[in-house]
Amino acid sequence: MRGVARGAGAVVKSPIGFARGLSYVLRGMRFVYLQHPKLARYWVFPILITVLALGAVFYGAGSYYDDLGGAVWSLFPESWNDVTGWVGGLLSALRWLIELIAGVLITLLGLVLVLVLSSVVAAPFNDALSEAVERILTGESAPPFSLRRMVADIARTIRLELLKVLVYLAVVGPMFLASFIIPGVGQVISLVGFALTAVYLGIDYVDWPAARRNWSVSDRVAFTRRQLPAVAGFGTGVWLLLFIPLVNLLFMPAAVAGGTILFLALQTPPPTRES
């Protein structure tokens, strides 16, 4: 299956929209955890990576939110610390709110870092899982083992993941910083950042089959533009999984499988078998 040259020009706009795109996260979860448990050999290691990374995120948020909140509070007049009475109570509540927001921001930033870093480390495993899912769905036999091909595949997947991470951080990073600097636009920036993150996640996890087909960057951009509702819906589903306790530990294999299933569903003609 590697090296199949089939560009985005072979893909027409699909009736799969935003709402149906959301459902492919659950399809991926059902596929890897219920229908094909033998795929565990591909996803056990990435889940361990995710568990450790998420543990570090929540530990960091719990340990440093008050330090960040205190740093932000230090920007206000020092005399506020000596105010008493009901005004002092309001100022204390304001400081508590600032610390709470700092904790939420640390957690959100940590979750984004988990997404981008764990996806790089787990890239070879996710590529192998995506290929196994596609093999099950299409019935195609696996290519013969080649050490040279395996090394080339690992290098390619890590290189692509690093590139996508750098592009994402180059766009979202300045927006995140601007939310602290520019008054009154934090909410707008947060909404835009959420939308960009959802699209990024959709592209990231639908991209594995496209990479195996050696699609060019222009092919992938054309595919994303044509299938944007489905890709954004799927990415939103992945993003929401991160906020469900315990379920968020299982998001990556489900996202890889769901993205692969969605990619095949968006092809013309559709795959002969789909679970």
QUICORCOR-V188978 format. One record per residue. N is the residue number from 0. PHI is phi as a letter, one per 40 degrees, with the letter a starting at -180 (999 if undefined). OMEGA is omega in whole degrees, 0 to 359 (NA if undefined). BURIAL is # if it has 16 or more other ideal C-beta (glycine too) atoms within 10 Angstrom, else .. Layout:
BEGIN
N PHI OMEGA BURIAL
N PHI OMEGA BURIAL
END
This chain:
BEGIN
0 999 181 .
1 c 175 #
2 g 178 .
3 c 183 .
4 c 177 .
5 a 188 .
6 c 181 #
7 c 177 #
8 c 178 .
9 c 184 .
10 b 177 #
11 c 180 .
12 c 186 .
13 c 174 #
14 c 177 .
15 c 181 #
16 b 184 .
17 c 184 #
18 c 179 .
19 c 176 #
20 d 177 #
21 d 186 #
22 c 184 .
23 c 173 #
24 c 178 #
25 c 176 .
26 c 179 #
27 c 179 #
28 c 179 #
29 c 183 #
30 c 186 #
31 c 187 #
32 c 183 #
33 b 187 .
34 c 184 .
35 b 182 .
36 c 179 .
37 c 177 .
38 c 182 #
39 d 181 .
40 c 178 .
41 c 189 #
42 b 180 #
43 c 182 .
44 c 176 .
45 d 179 #
46 c 177 #
47 c 177 .
48 c 182 #
49 c 179 #
50 d 181 .
51 c 182 .
52 c 179 #
53 c 176 #
54 c 179 .
55 c 180 .
56 c 184 #
57 c 175 .
58 c 179 .
59 c 180 .
60 c 180 #
61 c 184 .
62 c 191 .
63 b 182 .
64 c 181 #
65 c 177 .
66 c 179 .
67 c 177 #
68 c 178 #
69 c 178 .
70 c 178 .
71 c 181 .
72 c 181 #
73 c 178 .
74 c 179 .
75 c 180 .
76 d 182 .
77 c 181 .
78 c 180 .
79 c 182 .
80 c 183 .
81 b 181 .
82 c 179 .
83 b 179 .
84 g 184 .
85 c 177 .
86 c 177 .
87 c 177 .
88 c 178 .
89 c 179 .
90 c 176 #
91 c 177 .
92 c 178 .
93 c 178 .
94 c 178 #
95 c 179 .
96 c 178 .
97 c 179 #
98 c 178 #
99 c 179 .
100 c 178 .
101 c 178 #
102 c 178 #
103 c 181 .
104 c 177 #
105 c 180 #
106 c 180 #
107 c 178 #
108 c 178 #
109 c 178 #
110 c 177 #
111 c 179 #
112 c 176 #
113 d 180 #
114 d 189 #
115 c 184 #
116 c 180 .
117 c 178 #
118 c 177 #
119 c 182 #
120 c 184 #
121 c 186 #
122 d 180 #
123 c 180 #
124 c 179 #
125 c 178 #
126 c 179 #
127 c 178 #
128 c 179 #
129 c 179 #
130 c 179 #
131 c 178 #
132 c 180 #
133 c 179 #
134 c 179 .
135 c 184 #
136 c 185 #
137 c 182 .
138 g 179 .
139 c 180 .
140 c 180 .
141 c 176 .
142 c 179 .
143 c 183 .
144 c 177 .
145 a 180 .
146 c 180 .
147 c 180 .
148 c 180 .
149 c 179 .
150 c 179 .
151 c 180 .
152 c 180 #
153 c 180 .
154 c 181 .
155 c 183 #
156 c 179 #
157 c 179 .
158 c 180 .
159 c 180 #
160 c 178 #
161 c 180 .
162 c 180 .
163 c 178 #
164 c 181 #
165 c 178 .
166 c 180 .
167 c 181 #
168 c 179 .
169 c 180 .
170 c 186 .
171 c 182 #
172 d 178 .
173 c 178 .
174 c 179 .
175 c 179 #
176 c 181 .
177 c 180 .
178 c 177 #
179 c 189 .
180 c 186 .
181 c 182 .
182 c 171 .
183 g 182 .
184 b 182 .
185 d 181 #
186 c 180 .
187 c 180 .
188 c 179 #
189 c 179 .
190 c 178 .
191 c 179 .
192 c 177 #
193 c 180 .
194 c 179 .
195 c 179 .
196 c 179 #
197 c 179 #
198 c 179 #
199 d 180 #
200 c 178 #
201 c 179 #
202 c 185 #
203 d 186 #
204 c 173 #
205 c 190 #
206 c 185 #
207 d 178 #
208 c 179 #
209 c 179 #
210 c 179 #
211 c 178 #
212 c 180 #
213 f 176 .
214 c 177 #
215 c 178 .
216 c 179 .
217 c 175 .
218 c 184 #
219 c 177 #
220 c 179 .
221 c 179 #
222 c 182 #
223 c 179 #
224 c 183 .
225 c 184 #
226 b 188 #
227 d 180 #
228 d 181 #
229 c 181 #
230 c 179 #
231 c 177 #
232 c 178 #
233 c 179 #
234 c 176 #
235 c 177 #
236 c 178 #
237 c 181 #
238 c 180 #
239 c 179 .
240 d 183 #
241 c 183 #
242 b 178 .
243 b 182 .
244 d 181 .
245 g 178 .
246 c 182 .
247 c 177 #
248 c 185 #
249 b 190 #
250 c 191 #
251 c 178 #
252 c 178 #
253 c 180 #
254 c 179 #
255 c 180 #
256 c 180 #
257 c 177 #
258 c 178 #
259 c 178 #
260 c 179 #
261 c 179 #
262 d 180 #
263 c 179 #
264 c 181 #
265 c 181 #
266 c 174 .
267 b 358 .
268 c 180 .
269 c 179 .
270 c 184 .
271 c 179 .
272 b 177 .
273 a 178 .
274 b NA .
END
